[in-house]
Amino acid sequence: MKTVTMRVDDNIYKTIKLAAEGQKRNISNFIEFATMQYLLTDQYVDELEMKEILQDRVLLDNLEGGFNDLKAGDYTIV
């Protein structure tokens, strides 16, 4: 297990504290829970969305062009 130290604005802290209390969690547990919820719901696409992406030829062509530019050394991922 790792320890993470972070600074947050007082108003954000109050909001996090209220949300944690509302779920009967301590603050660190709530931040861990909220982070995982965000990562699992907002960072991944579901099957329907992936199907739409794979059917979008213009998007796929643009992505392929970007990957080719990256491989050619034209860009750097930061």
mmCIF file of the N, C-alpha and C atoms, coordinates in Angstrom:
data_MODEL
# 
_entry.id   MODEL 
# 
loop_
_atom_site.group_PDB 
_atom_site.id 
_atom_site.type_symbol 
_atom_site.label_atom_id 
_atom_site.label_alt_id 
_atom_site.label_comp_id 
_atom_site.label_asym_id 
_atom_site.label_entity_id 
_atom_site.label_seq_id 
_atom_site.pdbx_PDB_ins_code 
_atom_site.Cartn_x 
_atom_site.Cartn_y 
_atom_site.Cartn_z 
_atom_site.occupancy 
_atom_site.B_iso_or_equiv 
_atom_site.pdbx_formal_charge 
_atom_site.auth_seq_id 
_atom_site.auth_comp_id 
_atom_site.auth_asym_id 
_atom_site.auth_atom_id 
_atom_site.pdbx_PDB_model_num 
ATOM 1   N N  . MET A 1 1  ? 0.845   -1.171 0.000   1.00 0.00 ? 1  MET A N  1 
ATOM 2   C CA . MET A 1 1  ? 0.000   0.000  0.000   1.00 0.00 ? 1  MET A CA 1 
ATOM 3   C C  . MET A 1 1  ? 0.891   1.234  0.000   1.00 0.00 ? 1  MET A C  1 
ATOM 4   N N  . LYS A 1 2  ? 0.506   2.245  -0.737  1.00 0.00 ? 2  LYS A N  1 
ATOM 5   C CA . LYS A 1 2  ? 1.269   3.488  -0.856  1.00 0.00 ? 2  LYS A CA 1 
ATOM 6   C C  . LYS A 1 2  ? 0.539   4.627  -0.163  1.00 0.00 ? 2  LYS A C  1 
ATOM 7   N N  . THR A 1 3  ? 1.303   5.584  0.299   1.00 0.00 ? 3  THR A N  1 
ATOM 8   C CA . THR A 1 3  ? 0.750   6.803  0.884   1.00 0.00 ? 3  THR A CA 1 
ATOM 9   C C  . THR A 1 3  ? 0.910   7.926  -0.121  1.00 0.00 ? 3  THR A C  1 
ATOM 10  N N  . VAL A 1 4  ? -0.160  8.695  -0.327  1.00 0.00 ? 4  VAL A N  1 
ATOM 11  C CA . VAL A 1 4  ? -0.134  9.811  -1.259  1.00 0.00 ? 4  VAL A CA 1 
ATOM 12  C C  . VAL A 1 4  ? -0.478  11.077 -0.482  1.00 0.00 ? 4  VAL A C  1 
ATOM 13  N N  . THR A 1 5  ? 0.346   12.088 -0.625  1.00 0.00 ? 5  THR A N  1 
ATOM 14  C CA . THR A 1 5  ? 0.075   13.377 -0.002  1.00 0.00 ? 5  THR A CA 1 
ATOM 15  C C  . THR A 1 5  ? -0.355  14.344 -1.087  1.00 0.00 ? 5  THR A C  1 
ATOM 16  N N  . MET A 1 6  ? -1.417  15.099 -0.825  1.00 0.00 ? 6  MET A N  1 
ATOM 17  C CA . MET A 1 6  ? -1.895  16.045 -1.841  1.00 0.00 ? 6  MET A CA 1 
ATOM 18  C C  . MET A 1 6  ? -2.406  17.308 -1.173  1.00 0.00 ? 6  MET A C  1 
ATOM 19  N N  . ARG A 1 7  ? -2.364  18.386 -1.912  1.00 0.00 ? 7  ARG A N  1 
ATOM 20  C CA . ARG A 1 7  ? -2.889  19.650 -1.437  1.00 0.00 ? 7  ARG A CA 1 
ATOM 21  C C  . ARG A 1 7  ? -4.163  19.952 -2.212  1.00 0.00 ? 7  ARG A C  1 
ATOM 22  N N  . VAL A 1 8  ? -5.191  20.384 -1.500  1.00 0.00 ? 8  VAL A N  1 
ATOM 23  C CA . VAL A 1 8  ? -6.437  20.781 -2.151  1.00 0.00 ? 8  VAL A CA 1 
ATOM 24  C C  . VAL A 1 8  ? -6.923  22.083 -1.535  1.00 0.00 ? 8  VAL A C  1 
ATOM 25  N N  . ASP A 1 9  ? -7.635  22.838 -2.319  1.00 0.00 ? 9  ASP A N  1 
ATOM 26  C CA . ASP A 1 9  ? -8.256  24.065 -1.860  1.00 0.00 ? 9  ASP A CA 1 
ATOM 27  C C  . ASP A 1 9  ? -9.215  23.745 -0.707  1.00 0.00 ? 9  ASP A C  1 
ATOM 28  N N  . ASP A 1 10 ? -9.364  24.684 0.226   1.00 0.00 ? 10 ASP A N  1 
ATOM 29  C CA . ASP A 1 10 ? -10.240 24.458 1.378   1.00 0.00 ? 10 ASP A CA 1 
ATOM 30  C C  . ASP A 1 10 ? -11.662 24.094 0.974   1.00 0.00 ? 10 ASP A C  1 
ATOM 31  N N  . ASN A 1 11 ? -12.198 24.756 -0.040  1.00 0.00 ? 11 ASN A N  1 
ATOM 32  C CA . ASN A 1 11 ? -13.569 24.458 -0.480  1.00 0.00 ? 11 ASN A CA 1 
ATOM 33  C C  . ASN A 1 11 ? -13.679 23.060 -1.068  1.00 0.00 ? 11 ASN A C  1 
ATOM 34  N N  . ILE A 1 12 ? -12.664 22.639 -1.798  1.00 0.00 ? 12 ILE A N  1 
ATOM 35  C CA . ILE A 1 12 ? -12.666 21.278 -2.350  1.00 0.00 ? 12 ILE A CA 1 
ATOM 36  C C  . ILE A 1 12 ? -12.588 20.270 -1.214  1.00 0.00 ? 12 ILE A C  1 
ATOM 37  N N  . TYR A 1 13 ? -11.755 20.542 -0.221  1.00 0.00 ? 13 TYR A N  1 
ATOM 38  C CA . TYR A 1 13 ? -11.656 19.645 0.934   1.00 0.00 ? 13 TYR A CA 1 
ATOM 39  C C  . TYR A 1 13 ? -13.008 19.497 1.619   1.00 0.00 ? 13 TYR A C  1 
ATOM 40  N N  . LYS A 1 14 ? -13.695 20.613 1.819   1.00 0.00 ? 14 LYS A N  1 
ATOM 41  C CA . LYS A 1 14 ? -15.008 20.563 2.470   1.00 0.00 ? 14 LYS A CA 1 
ATOM 42  C C  . LYS A 1 14 ? -15.988 19.708 1.657   1.00 0.00 ? 14 LYS A C  1 
ATOM 43  N N  . THR A 1 15 ? -15.928 19.851 0.336   1.00 0.00 ? 15 THR A N  1 
ATOM 44  C CA . THR A 1 15 ? -16.808 19.062 -0.532  1.00 0.00 ? 15 THR A CA 1 
ATOM 45  C C  . THR A 1 15 ? -16.477 17.579 -0.431  1.00 0.00 ? 15 THR A C  1 
ATOM 46  N N  . ILE A 1 16 ? -15.194 17.253 -0.464  1.00 0.00 ? 16 ILE A N  1 
ATOM 47  C CA . ILE A 1 16 ? -14.772 15.856 -0.337  1.00 0.00 ? 16 ILE A CA 1 
ATOM 48  C C  . ILE A 1 16 ? -15.195 15.298 1.016   1.00 0.00 ? 16 ILE A C  1 
ATOM 49  N N  . LYS A 1 17 ? -15.001 16.090 2.070   1.00 0.00 ? 17 LYS A N  1 
ATOM 50  C CA . LYS A 1 17 ? -15.360 15.633 3.414   1.00 0.00 ? 17 LYS A CA 1 
ATOM 51  C C  . LYS A 1 17 ? -16.862 15.366 3.523   1.00 0.00 ? 17 LYS A C  1 
ATOM 52  N N  . LEU A 1 18 ? -17.666 16.268 2.981   1.00 0.00 ? 18 LEU A N  1 
ATOM 53  C CA . LEU A 1 18 ? -19.121 16.062 3.014   1.00 0.00 ? 18 LEU A CA 1 
ATOM 54  C C  . LEU A 1 18 ? -19.526 14.815 2.237   1.00 0.00 ? 18 LEU A C  1 
ATOM 55  N N  . ALA A 1 19 ? -18.911 14.628 1.068   1.00 0.00 ? 19 ALA A N  1 
ATOM 56  C CA . ALA A 1 19 ? -19.235 13.448 0.265   1.00 0.00 ? 19 ALA A CA 1 
ATOM 57  C C  . ALA A 1 19 ? -18.826 12.174 0.990   1.00 0.00 ? 19 ALA A C  1 
ATOM 58  N N  . ALA A 1 20 ? -17.664 12.184 1.623   1.00 0.00 ? 20 ALA A N  1 
ATOM 59  C CA . ALA A 1 20 ? -17.198 11.014 2.369   1.00 0.00 ? 20 ALA A CA 1 
ATOM 60  C C  . ALA A 1 20 ? -18.145 10.699 3.525   1.00 0.00 ? 20 ALA A C  1 
ATOM 61  N N  . GLU A 1 21 ? -18.530 11.744 4.250   1.00 0.00 ? 21 GLU A N  1 
ATOM 62  C CA . GLU A 1 21 ? -19.461 11.541 5.365   1.00 0.00 ? 21 GLU A CA 1 
ATOM 63  C C  . GLU A 1 21 ? -20.798 10.991 4.866   1.00 0.00 ? 21 GLU A C  1 
ATOM 64  N N  . GLY A 1 22 ? -21.235 11.488 3.702   1.00 0.00 ? 22 GLY A N  1 
ATOM 65  C CA . GLY A 1 22 ? -22.498 11.029 3.134   1.00 0.00 ? 22 GLY A CA 1 
ATOM 66  C C  . GLY A 1 22 ? -22.485 9.546  2.791   1.00 0.00 ? 22 GLY A C  1 
ATOM 67  N N  . GLN A 1 23 ? -21.303 9.030  2.495   1.00 0.00 ? 23 GLN A N  1 
ATOM 68  C CA . GLN A 1 23 ? -21.178 7.597  2.187   1.00 0.00 ? 23 GLN A CA 1 
ATOM 69  C C  . GLN A 1 23 ? -20.620 6.798  3.362   1.00 0.00 ? 23 GLN A C  1 
ATOM 70  N N  . LYS A 1 24 ? -20.498 7.477  4.501   1.00 0.00 ? 24 LYS A N  1 
ATOM 71  C CA . LYS A 1 24 ? -19.965 6.849  5.715   1.00 0.00 ? 24 LYS A CA 1 
ATOM 72  C C  . LYS A 1 24 ? -18.587 6.229  5.469   1.00 0.00 ? 24 LYS A C  1 
ATOM 73  N N  . ARG A 1 25 ? -17.734 7.020  4.796   1.00 0.00 ? 25 ARG A N  1 
ATOM 74  C CA . ARG A 1 25 ? -16.358 6.611  4.515   1.00 0.00 ? 25 ARG A CA 1 
ATOM 75  C C  . ARG A 1 25 ? -15.422 7.642  5.130   1.00 0.00 ? 25 ARG A C  1 
ATOM 76  N N  . ASN A 1 26 ? -14.185 7.213  5.418   1.00 0.00 ? 26 ASN A N  1 
ATOM 77  C CA . ASN A 1 26 ? -13.204 8.229  5.784   1.00 0.00 ? 26 ASN A CA 1 
ATOM 78  C C  . ASN A 1 26 ? -12.720 8.894  4.498   1.00 0.00 ? 26 ASN A C  1 
ATOM 79  N N  . ILE A 1 27 ? -12.047 10.004 4.632   1.00 0.00 ? 27 ILE A N  1 
ATOM 80  C CA . ILE A 1 27 ? -11.685 10.796 3.456   1.00 0.00 ? 27 ILE A CA 1 
ATOM 81  C C  . ILE A 1 27 ? -10.773 10.024 2.514   1.00 0.00 ? 27 ILE A C  1 
ATOM 82  N N  . SER A 1 28 ? -9.759  9.359  3.026   1.00 0.00 ? 28 SER A N  1 
ATOM 83  C CA . SER A 1 28 ? -8.843  8.637  2.134   1.00 0.00 ? 28 SER A CA 1 
ATOM 84  C C  . SER A 1 28 ? -9.561  7.514  1.394   1.00 0.00 ? 28 SER A C  1 
ATOM 85  N N  . ASN A 1 29 ? -10.458 6.824  2.078   1.00 0.00 ? 29 ASN A N  1 
ATOM 86  C CA . ASN A 1 29 ? -11.213 5.761  1.420   1.00 0.00 ? 29 ASN A CA 1 
ATOM 87  C C  . ASN A 1 29 ? -12.132 6.343  0.346   1.00 0.00 ? 29 ASN A C  1 
ATOM 88  N N  . PHE A 1 30 ? -12.746 7.488  0.641   1.00 0.00 ? 30 PHE A N  1 
ATOM 89  C CA . PHE A 1 30 ? -13.624 8.099  -0.347  1.00 0.00 ? 30 PHE A CA 1 
ATOM 90  C C  . PHE A 1 30 ? -12.837 8.535  -1.579  1.00 0.00 ? 30 PHE A C  1 
ATOM 91  N N  . ILE A 1 31 ? -11.669 9.132  -1.383  1.00 0.00 ? 31 ILE A N  1 
ATOM 92  C CA . ILE A 1 31 ? -10.853 9.571  -2.527  1.00 0.00 ? 31 ILE A CA 1 
ATOM 93  C C  . ILE A 1 31 ? -10.447 8.371  -3.373  1.00 0.00 ? 31 ILE A C  1 
ATOM 94  N N  . GLU A 1 32 ? -10.068 7.266  -2.718  1.00 0.00 ? 32 GLU A N  1 
ATOM 95  C CA . GLU A 1 32 ? -9.726  6.051  -3.453  1.00 0.00 ? 32 GLU A CA 1 
ATOM 96  C C  . GLU A 1 32 ? -10.935 5.531  -4.232  1.00 0.00 ? 32 GLU A C  1 
ATOM 97  N N  . PHE A 1 33 ? -12.083 5.468  -3.571  1.00 0.00 ? 33 PHE A N  1 
ATOM 98  C CA . PHE A 1 33 ? -13.317 5.005  -4.202  1.00 0.00 ? 33 PHE A CA 1 
ATOM 99  C C  . PHE A 1 33 ? -13.689 5.895  -5.389  1.00 0.00 ? 33 PHE A C  1 
ATOM 100 N N  . ALA A 1 34 ? -13.691 7.210  -5.175  1.00 0.00 ? 34 ALA A N  1 
ATOM 101 C CA . ALA A 1 34 ? -14.082 8.151  -6.227  1.00 0.00 ? 34 ALA A CA 1 
ATOM 102 C C  . ALA A 1 34 ? -13.119 8.080  -7.413  1.00 0.00 ? 34 ALA A C  1 
ATOM 103 N N  . THR A 1 35 ? -11.845 7.920  -7.135  1.00 0.00 ? 35 THR A N  1 
ATOM 104 C CA . THR A 1 35 ? -10.855 7.813  -8.210  1.00 0.00 ? 35 THR A CA 1 
ATOM 105 C C  . THR A 1 35 ? -11.101 6.559  -9.044  1.00 0.00 ? 35 THR A C  1 
ATOM 106 N N  . MET A 1 36 ? -11.332 5.438  -8.384  1.00 0.00 ? 36 MET A N  1 
ATOM 107 C CA . MET A 1 36 ? -11.587 4.191  -9.112  1.00 0.00 ? 36 MET A CA 1 
ATOM 108 C C  . MET A 1 36 ? -12.877 4.284  -9.921  1.00 0.00 ? 36 MET A C  1 
ATOM 109 N N  . GLN A 1 37 ? -13.910 4.897  -9.337  1.00 0.00 ? 37 GLN A N  1 
ATOM 110 C CA . GLN A 1 37 ? -15.164 5.081  -10.077 1.00 0.00 ? 37 GLN A CA 1 
ATOM 111 C C  . GLN A 1 37 ? -14.915 5.885  -11.349 1.00 0.00 ? 37 GLN A C  1 
ATOM 112 N N  . TYR A 1 38 ? -14.165 6.960  -11.224 1.00 0.00 ? 38 TYR A N  1 
ATOM 113 C CA . TYR A 1 38 ? -13.853 7.800  -12.381 1.00 0.00 ? 38 TYR A CA 1 
ATOM 114 C C  . TYR A 1 38 ? -13.078 7.006  -13.428 1.00 0.00 ? 38 TYR A C  1 
ATOM 115 N N  . LEU A 1 39 ? -12.046 6.316  -13.000 1.00 0.00 ? 39 LEU A N  1 
ATOM 116 C CA . LEU A 1 39 ? -11.211 5.576  -13.948 1.00 0.00 ? 39 LEU A CA 1 
ATOM 117 C C  . LEU A 1 39 ? -11.986 4.476  -14.657 1.00 0.00 ? 39 LEU A C  1 
ATOM 118 N N  . LEU A 1 40 ? -12.861 3.798  -13.934 1.00 0.00 ? 40 LEU A N  1 
ATOM 119 C CA . LEU A 1 40 ? -13.589 2.674  -14.520 1.00 0.00 ? 40 LEU A CA 1 
ATOM 120 C C  . LEU A 1 40 ? -14.777 3.105  -15.366 1.00 0.00 ? 40 LEU A C  1 
ATOM 121 N N  . THR A 1 41 ? -15.320 4.286  -15.117 1.00 0.00 ? 41 THR A N  1 
ATOM 122 C CA . THR A 1 41 ? -16.498 4.704  -15.876 1.00 0.00 ? 41 THR A CA 1 
ATOM 123 C C  . THR A 1 41 ? -16.188 5.735  -16.943 1.00 0.00 ? 41 THR A C  1 
ATOM 124 N N  . ASP A 1 42 ? -15.233 6.620  -16.701 1.00 0.00 ? 42 ASP A N  1 
ATOM 125 C CA . ASP A 1 42 ? -14.973 7.699  -17.654 1.00 0.00 ? 42 ASP A CA 1 
ATOM 126 C C  . ASP A 1 42 ? -13.778 7.439  -18.558 1.00 0.00 ? 42 ASP A C  1 
ATOM 127 N N  . GLN A 1 43 ? -12.941 6.508  -18.226 1.00 0.00 ? 43 GLN A N  1 
ATOM 128 C CA . GLN A 1 43 ? -11.732 6.283  -18.998 1.00 0.00 ? 43 GLN A CA 1 
ATOM 129 C C  . GLN A 1 43 ? -11.826 5.097  -19.954 1.00 0.00 ? 43 GLN A C  1 
ATOM 130 N N  . TYR A 1 44 ? -12.891 4.358  -19.877 1.00 0.00 ? 44 TYR A N  1 
ATOM 131 C CA . TYR A 1 44 ? -13.076 3.198  -20.737 1.00 0.00 ? 44 TYR A CA 1 
ATOM 132 C C  . TYR A 1 44 ? -14.402 3.314  -21.475 1.00 0.00 ? 44 TYR A C  1 
ATOM 133 N N  . VAL A 1 45 ? -14.454 2.731  -22.640 1.00 0.00 ? 45 VAL A N  1 
ATOM 134 C CA . VAL A 1 45 ? -15.700 2.754  -23.405 1.00 0.00 ? 45 VAL A CA 1 
ATOM 135 C C  . VAL A 1 45 ? -16.403 1.410  -23.258 1.00 0.00 ? 45 VAL A C  1 
ATOM 136 N N  . ASP A 1 46 ? -17.723 1.457  -23.301 1.00 0.00 ? 46 ASP A N  1 
ATOM 137 C CA . ASP A 1 46 ? -18.466 0.202  -23.240 1.00 0.00 ? 46 ASP A CA 1 
ATOM 138 C C  . ASP A 1 46 ? -18.545 -0.398 -24.644 1.00 0.00 ? 46 ASP A C  1 
ATOM 139 N N  . GLU A 1 47 ? -19.132 -1.571 -24.752 1.00 0.00 ? 47 GLU A N  1 
ATOM 140 C CA . GLU A 1 47 ? -19.169 -2.289 -26.029 1.00 0.00 ? 47 GLU A CA 1 
ATOM 141 C C  . GLU A 1 47 ? -19.893 -1.498 -27.121 1.00 0.00 ? 47 GLU A C  1 
ATOM 142 N N  . LEU A 1 48 ? -20.992 -0.848 -26.787 1.00 0.00 ? 48 LEU A N  1 
ATOM 143 C CA . LEU A 1 48 ? -21.749 -0.079 -27.767 1.00 0.00 ? 48 LEU A CA 1 
ATOM 144 C C  . LEU A 1 48 ? -20.931 1.099  -28.289 1.00 0.00 ? 48 LEU A C  1 
ATOM 145 N N  . GLU A 1 49 ? -20.277 1.827  -27.379 1.00 0.00 ? 49 GLU A N  1 
ATOM 146 C CA . GLU A 1 49 ? -19.458 2.959  -27.802 1.00 0.00 ? 49 GLU A CA 1 
ATOM 147 C C  . GLU A 1 49 ? -18.285 2.492  -28.652 1.00 0.00 ? 49 GLU A C  1 
ATOM 148 N N  . MET A 1 50 ? -17.659 1.363  -28.292 1.00 0.00 ? 50 MET A N  1 
ATOM 149 C CA . MET A 1 50 ? -16.539 0.846  -29.081 1.00 0.00 ? 50 MET A CA 1 
ATOM 150 C C  . MET A 1 50 ? -17.010 0.450  -30.472 1.00 0.00 ? 50 MET A C  1 
ATOM 151 N N  . LYS A 1 51 ? -18.197 -0.127 -30.578 1.00 0.00 ? 51 LYS A N  1 
ATOM 152 C CA . LYS A 1 51 ? -18.740 -0.496 -31.881 1.00 0.00 ? 51 LYS A CA 1 
ATOM 153 C C  . LYS A 1 51 ? -18.910 0.751  -32.753 1.00 0.00 ? 51 LYS A C  1 
ATOM 154 N N  . GLU A 1 52 ? -19.420 1.836  -32.155 1.00 0.00 ? 52 GLU A N  1 
ATOM 155 C CA . GLU A 1 52 ? -19.585 3.087  -32.894 1.00 0.00 ? 52 GLU A CA 1 
ATOM 156 C C  . GLU A 1 52 ? -18.237 3.640  -33.347 1.00 0.00 ? 52 GLU A C  1 
ATOM 157 N N  . ILE A 1 53 ? -17.244 3.569  -32.469 1.00 0.00 ? 53 ILE A N  1 
ATOM 158 C CA . ILE A 1 53 ? -15.904 4.053  -32.811 1.00 0.00 ? 53 ILE A CA 1 
ATOM 159 C C  . ILE A 1 53 ? -15.341 3.258  -33.984 1.00 0.00 ? 53 ILE A C  1 
ATOM 160 N N  . LEU A 1 54 ? -15.472 1.937  -33.932 1.00 0.00 ? 54 LEU A N  1 
ATOM 161 C CA . LEU A 1 54 ? -14.903 1.086  -34.976 1.00 0.00 ? 54 LEU A CA 1 
ATOM 162 C C  . LEU A 1 54 ? -15.619 1.223  -36.314 1.00 0.00 ? 54 LEU A C  1 
ATOM 163 N N  . GLN A 1 55 ? -16.827 1.771  -36.298 1.00 0.00 ? 55 GLN A N  1 
ATOM 164 C CA . GLN A 1 55 ? -17.563 1.988  -37.545 1.00 0.00 ? 55 GLN A CA 1 
ATOM 165 C C  . GLN A 1 55 ? -17.329 3.383  -38.124 1.00 0.00 ? 55 GLN A C  1 
ATOM 166 N N  . ASP A 1 56 ? -16.630 4.242  -37.396 1.00 0.00 ? 56 ASP A N  1 
ATOM 167 C CA . ASP A 1 56 ? -16.374 5.614  -37.841 1.00 0.00 ? 56 ASP A CA 1 
ATOM 168 C C  . ASP A 1 56 ? -15.076 5.641  -38.646 1.00 0.00 ? 56 ASP A C  1 
ATOM 169 N N  . ARG A 1 57 ? -15.194 5.523  -39.956 1.00 0.00 ? 57 ARG A N  1 
ATOM 170 C CA . ARG A 1 57 ? -14.029 5.408  -40.837 1.00 0.00 ? 57 ARG A CA 1 
ATOM 171 C C  . ARG A 1 57 ? -13.147 6.659  -40.787 1.00 0.00 ? 57 ARG A C  1 
ATOM 172 N N  . VAL A 1 58 ? -13.761 7.842  -40.724 1.00 0.00 ? 58 VAL A N  1 
ATOM 173 C CA . VAL A 1 58 ? -12.983 9.091  -40.673 1.00 0.00 ? 58 VAL A CA 1 
ATOM 174 C C  . VAL A 1 58 ? -12.137 9.129  -39.402 1.00 0.00 ? 58 VAL A C  1 
ATOM 175 N N  . LEU A 1 59 ? -12.745 8.790  -38.273 1.00 0.00 ? 59 LEU A N  1 
ATOM 176 C CA . LEU A 1 59 ? -12.011 8.765  -37.010 1.00 0.00 ? 59 LEU A CA 1 
ATOM 177 C C  . LEU A 1 59 ? -10.866 7.766  -37.072 1.00 0.00 ? 59 LEU A C  1 
ATOM 178 N N  . LEU A 1 60 ? -11.134 6.573  -37.561 1.00 0.00 ? 60 LEU A N  1 
ATOM 179 C CA . LEU A 1 60 ? -10.091 5.540  -37.642 1.00 0.00 ? 60 LEU A CA 1 
ATOM 180 C C  . LEU A 1 60 ? -8.950  5.963  -38.557 1.00 0.00 ? 60 LEU A C  1 
ATOM 181 N N  . ASP A 1 61 ? -9.275  6.593  -39.678 1.00 0.00 ? 61 ASP A N  1 
ATOM 182 C CA . ASP A 1 61 ? -8.232  7.085  -40.584 1.00 0.00 ? 61 ASP A CA 1 
ATOM 183 C C  . ASP A 1 61 ? -7.376  8.152  -39.905 1.00 0.00 ? 61 ASP A C  1 
ATOM 184 N N  . ASN A 1 62 ? -8.021  9.048  -39.160 1.00 0.00 ? 62 ASN A N  1 
ATOM 185 C CA . ASN A 1 62 ? -7.274  10.083 -38.444 1.00 0.00 ? 62 ASN A CA 1 
ATOM 186 C C  . ASN A 1 62 ? -6.380  9.482  -37.364 1.00 0.00 ? 62 ASN A C  1 
ATOM 187 N N  . LEU A 1 63 ? -6.893  8.488  -36.632 1.00 0.00 ? 63 LEU A N  1 
ATOM 188 C CA . LEU A 1 63 ? -6.087  7.820  -35.616 1.00 0.00 ? 63 LEU A CA 1 
ATOM 189 C C  . LEU A 1 63 ? -4.892  7.109  -36.236 1.00 0.00 ? 63 LEU A C  1 
ATOM 190 N N  . GLU A 1 64 ? -5.136  6.438  -37.338 1.00 0.00 ? 64 GLU A N  1 
ATOM 191 C CA . GLU A 1 64 ? -4.041  5.734  -38.022 1.00 0.00 ? 64 GLU A CA 1 
ATOM 192 C C  . GLU A 1 64 ? -2.981  6.726  -38.491 1.00 0.00 ? 64 GLU A C  1 
ATOM 193 N N  . GLY A 1 65 ? -3.426  7.857  -39.031 1.00 0.00 ? 65 GLY A N  1 
ATOM 194 C CA . GLY A 1 65 ? -2.475  8.887  -39.453 1.00 0.00 ? 65 GLY A CA 1 
ATOM 195 C C  . GLY A 1 65 ? -1.661  9.408  -38.282 1.00 0.00 ? 65 GLY A C  1 
ATOM 196 N N  . GLY A 1 66 ? -2.313  9.601  -37.137 1.00 0.00 ? 66 GLY A N  1 
ATOM 197 C CA . GLY A 1 66 ? -1.594  10.058 -35.949 1.00 0.00 ? 66 GLY A CA 1 
ATOM 198 C C  . GLY A 1 66 ? -0.570  9.044  -35.476 1.00 0.00 ? 66 GLY A C  1 
ATOM 199 N N  . PHE A 1 67 ? -0.939  7.769  -35.486 1.00 0.00 ? 67 PHE A N  1 
ATOM 200 C CA . PHE A 1 67 ? 0.007   6.719  -35.097 1.00 0.00 ? 67 PHE A CA 1 
ATOM 201 C C  . PHE A 1 67 ? 1.188   6.669  -36.060 1.00 0.00 ? 67 PHE A C  1 
ATOM 202 N N  . ASN A 1 68 ? 0.918   6.826  -37.339 1.00 0.00 ? 68 ASN A N  1 
ATOM 203 C CA . ASN A 1 68 ? 2.008   6.827  -38.320 1.00 0.00 ? 68 ASN A CA 1 
ATOM 204 C C  . ASN A 1 68 ? 2.939   8.008  -38.106 1.00 0.00 ? 68 ASN A C  1 
ATOM 205 N N  . ASP A 1 69 ? 2.374   9.178  -37.808 1.00 0.00 ? 69 ASP A N  1 
ATOM 206 C CA . ASP A 1 69 ? 3.204   10.353 -37.513 1.00 0.00 ? 69 ASP A CA 1 
ATOM 207 C C  . ASP A 1 69 ? 4.061   10.107 -36.278 1.00 0.00 ? 69 ASP A C  1 
ATOM 208 N N  . LEU A 1 70 ? 3.484   9.480  -35.281 1.00 0.00 ? 70 LEU A N  1 
ATOM 209 C CA . LEU A 1 70 ? 4.210   9.177  -34.054 1.00 0.00 ? 70 LEU A CA 1 
ATOM 210 C C  . LEU A 1 70 ? 5.361   8.217  -34.336 1.00 0.00 ? 70 LEU A C  1 
ATOM 211 N N  . LYS A 1 71 ? 5.077   7.152  -35.103 1.00 0.00 ? 71 LYS A N  1 
ATOM 212 C CA . LYS A 1 71 ? 6.120   6.175  -35.453 1.00 0.00 ? 71 LYS A CA 1 
ATOM 213 C C  . LYS A 1 71 ? 7.243   6.816  -36.250 1.00 0.00 ? 71 LYS A C  1 
ATOM 214 N N  . ALA A 1 72 ? 6.890   7.793  -37.082 1.00 0.00 ? 72 ALA A N  1 
ATOM 215 C CA . ALA A 1 72 ? 7.890   8.463  -37.914 1.00 0.00 ? 72 ALA A CA 1 
ATOM 216 C C  . ALA A 1 72 ? 8.711   9.474  -37.098 1.00 0.00 ? 72 ALA A C  1 
ATOM 217 N N  . GLY A 1 73 ? 8.335   9.660  -35.849 1.00 0.00 ? 73 GLY A N  1 
ATOM 218 C CA . GLY A 1 73 ? 9.076   10.597 -35.002 1.00 0.00 ? 73 GLY A CA 1 
ATOM 219 C C  . GLY A 1 73 ? 8.631   12.035 -35.149 1.00 0.00 ? 73 GLY A C  1 
ATOM 220 N N  . ASP A 1 74 ? 7.491   12.268 -35.786 1.00 0.00 ? 74 ASP A N  1 
ATOM 221 C CA . ASP A 1 74 ? 7.014   13.630 -35.995 1.00 0.00 ? 74 ASP A CA 1 
ATOM 222 C C  . ASP A 1 74 ? 6.444   14.251 -34.722 1.00 0.00 ? 74 ASP A C  1 
ATOM 223 N N  . TYR A 1 75 ? 6.035   13.426 -33.773 1.00 0.00 ? 75 TYR A N  1 
ATOM 224 C CA . TYR A 1 75 ? 5.432   13.902 -32.531 1.00 0.00 ? 75 TYR A CA 1 
ATOM 225 C C  . TYR A 1 75 ? 5.957   13.097 -31.356 1.00 0.00 ? 75 TYR A C  1 
ATOM 226 N N  . THR A 1 76 ? 5.816   13.655 -30.175 1.00 0.00 ? 76 THR A N  1 
ATOM 227 C CA . THR A 1 76 ? 6.195   12.969 -28.942 1.00 0.00 ? 76 THR A CA 1 
ATOM 228 C C  . THR A 1 76 ? 4.986   12.953 -28.023 1.00 0.00 ? 76 THR A C  1 
ATOM 229 N N  . ILE A 1 77 ? 4.683   11.823 -27.444 1.00 0.00 ? 77 ILE A N  1 
ATOM 230 C CA . ILE A 1 77 ? 3.610   11.741 -26.464 1.00 0.00 ? 77 ILE A CA 1 
ATOM 231 C C  . ILE A 1 77 ? 4.145   12.264 -25.138 1.00 0.00 ? 77 ILE A C  1 
ATOM 232 N N  . VAL A 1 78 ? 3.424   13.201 -24.562 1.00 0.00 ? 78 VAL A N  1 
ATOM 233 C CA . VAL A 1 78 ? 3.853   13.816 -23.303 1.00 0.00 ? 78 VAL A CA 1 
ATOM 234 C C  . VAL A 1 78 ? 3.020   13.283 -22.166 1.00 0.00 ? 78 VAL A C  1 
# 
